[in-house]
Amino acid sequence: MSTTIAAAAMVAVLAPAPASAQVIVRWYPYTTAGAKACNSAANAAGPEYYCTVVTVGSTKMYALARP
C-alpha cells in the first residue's frame, strides 16, 4: 500500500503545472537600446516586473511584463 501512495505522490509531483498568465505593460523594439530601456523600466517598476521576449507573427519585441 505504501508503494501505491508513493507512486501516486510521484505522479502528482511530475504533473505539469498550469501555465501562468502575464500582463504586458509596455513594448520595446528588439534592439540593444530596447533591451536596455526594458531592463531599466523593470528595475524602476519593482520586483514583480520583468522583461521578456515576445514574438508576434514573425516580429520579435521586448516586453515589460508582470505576472
Backbone bond lengths (Angstrom), bond angles and torsions (degrees), N, CA, C in turn:
res aa  C-N    CA-C-N  psi(-1)  N-CA   C-N-CA  omega(-1)  CA-C   N-CA-C  phi
1 M - - - 1.439 - - 1.527 110.55 -
2 S 1.343 117.64 -40.22 1.462 119.04 -179.84 1.526 111.17 -65.70
3 T 1.338 117.40 -29.77 1.460 120.74 176.82 1.527 109.97 -65.70
4 T 1.316 117.71 -40.10 1.466 122.16 178.82 1.524 110.48 -64.53
5 I 1.321 117.32 -42.28 1.473 121.48 179.06 1.517 110.14 -65.86
6 A 1.326 117.53 -42.92 1.460 121.08 178.83 1.523 110.97 -63.36
7 A 1.339 117.24 -40.46 1.459 120.77 178.77 1.520 110.81 -65.93
8 A 1.314 117.37 -40.32 1.465 120.87 178.38 1.526 110.87 -65.65
9 A 1.319 116.98 -39.25 1.464 120.50 178.09 1.518 110.45 -65.35
10 M 1.324 118.30 -38.47 1.460 121.62 179.72 1.523 110.37 -65.71
11 V 1.326 117.36 -40.30 1.464 120.86 177.96 1.526 109.66 -63.16
12 A 1.316 118.05 -40.66 1.463 121.29 179.71 1.523 110.78 -64.22
13 V 1.318 117.92 -36.98 1.456 121.49 179.64 1.519 110.81 -71.28
14 L 1.324 118.44 -37.06 1.453 122.31 -176.51 1.526 113.45 -82.98
15 A 1.317 118.22 -11.07 1.464 120.41 -179.66 1.524 109.48 -66.77
16 P 1.326 117.66 139.76 1.461 119.87 -179.23 1.518 112.11 -66.74
17 A 1.310 115.23 142.32 1.460 120.97 177.69 1.521 108.83 -81.10
18 P 1.323 117.48 152.91 1.457 119.31 177.63 1.527 110.52 -65.51
19 A 1.309 116.13 146.89 1.464 120.83 -179.74 1.526 109.21 -67.82
20 S 1.320 115.86 140.75 1.453 118.85 178.74 1.521 109.19 -93.82
21 A 1.292 115.93 141.43 1.463 121.21 179.57 1.523 109.34 -81.74
22 Q 1.302 115.80 151.95 1.450 120.03 175.62 1.519 108.44 -127.88
23 V 1.315 115.89 150.43 1.453 121.93 178.50 1.518 107.36 -107.50
24 I 1.321 116.61 121.77 1.460 121.02 177.08 1.525 107.47 -82.40
25 V 1.326 115.98 123.63 1.455 121.70 -178.18 1.526 111.05 -93.92
26 R 1.334 116.27 -40.17 1.462 120.76 -178.23 1.518 110.02 -155.93
27 W 1.339 116.64 149.09 1.452 123.45 178.59 1.518 110.13 -102.97
28 Y 1.340 116.18 149.20 1.478 123.08 176.86 1.519 108.20 -136.09
29 P 1.336 117.32 151.22 1.467 119.06 178.40 1.528 111.18 -65.59
30 Y 1.315 116.32 154.12 1.464 122.11 -179.71 1.529 108.94 -85.04
31 T 1.324 114.60 67.34 1.457 123.48 179.06 1.520 108.55 -134.20
32 T 1.320 116.75 172.20 1.464 120.36 176.37 1.523 110.14 -61.73
33 A 1.332 117.17 -42.08 1.466 120.90 178.41 1.530 111.13 -63.99
34 G 1.335 116.84 -38.50 1.458 120.60 177.67 1.517 111.88 -64.69
35 A 1.335 117.25 -39.94 1.463 121.61 178.22 1.525 110.67 -64.41
36 K 1.323 116.48 -43.76 1.469 120.46 179.19 1.522 111.21 -64.28
37 A 1.333 116.85 -42.60 1.466 120.52 179.69 1.527 110.98 -65.08
38 C 1.317 117.01 -40.78 1.464 121.20 179.40 1.525 110.89 -64.78
39 N 1.334 116.85 -46.03 1.467 119.85 179.18 1.522 111.82 -64.01
40 S 1.319 117.00 -38.29 1.460 120.96 177.63 1.529 110.77 -63.63
41 A 1.324 116.00 -43.23 1.465 120.42 178.59 1.526 111.41 -65.45
42 A 1.332 117.42 -39.37 1.464 120.98 178.60 1.523 110.94 -64.94
43 N 1.323 117.19 -41.13 1.461 120.49 178.57 1.521 110.96 -64.94
44 A 1.321 117.77 -38.12 1.458 121.43 -179.66 1.529 111.95 -74.35
45 A 1.331 117.51 -30.86 1.460 121.43 -174.87 1.525 113.27 -76.17
46 G 1.309 118.40 -29.79 1.460 119.81 179.52 1.514 112.82 128.87
47 P 1.331 115.94 173.52 1.470 120.36 -172.76 1.529 115.16 -67.90
48 E 1.312 119.21 -21.16 1.461 119.52 -179.15 1.528 112.75 -83.72
49 Y 1.314 118.41 -7.06 1.460 122.27 179.89 1.525 110.38 -96.36
50 Y 1.327 116.14 147.70 1.460 121.20 179.97 1.527 109.38 -152.75
51 C 1.315 116.00 163.96 1.459 121.69 176.36 1.518 108.76 -101.90
52 T 1.300 114.72 144.87 1.442 120.88 178.56 1.530 108.72 -144.13
53 V 1.310 116.57 162.73 1.460 121.09 175.93 1.518 107.23 -101.05
54 V 1.332 115.48 129.02 1.456 121.78 -179.74 1.521 108.12 -121.51
55 T 1.317 117.08 136.59 1.459 121.92 176.66 1.517 108.76 -110.34
56 V 1.320 115.61 121.77 1.465 121.74 177.09 1.521 106.44 -115.67
57 G 1.307 116.58 114.37 1.459 120.13 -172.74 1.515 107.95 66.81
58 S 1.316 116.96 -114.33 1.463 120.76 175.69 1.530 111.40 -116.75
59 T 1.339 117.15 12.26 1.458 121.75 -177.57 1.520 110.65 -103.64
60 K 1.340 115.86 124.82 1.466 120.82 176.24 1.519 109.60 -91.29
61 M 1.340 115.64 143.13 1.455 122.00 177.40 1.521 108.55 -144.03
62 Y 1.331 115.95 153.65 1.455 120.32 168.89 1.515 107.23 -86.78
63 A 1.319 116.22 146.40 1.454 120.16 -179.79 1.519 109.34 -136.96
64 L 1.324 115.71 133.29 1.461 121.90 170.38 1.520 105.66 -81.37
65 A 1.314 116.83 124.16 1.470 120.30 -173.92 1.518 110.66 -136.58
66 R 1.323 114.24 165.97 1.466 122.41 173.65 1.524 107.60 -144.67
67 P 1.324 116.64 155.46 1.478 118.72 -179.34 1.512 112.38 -69.26
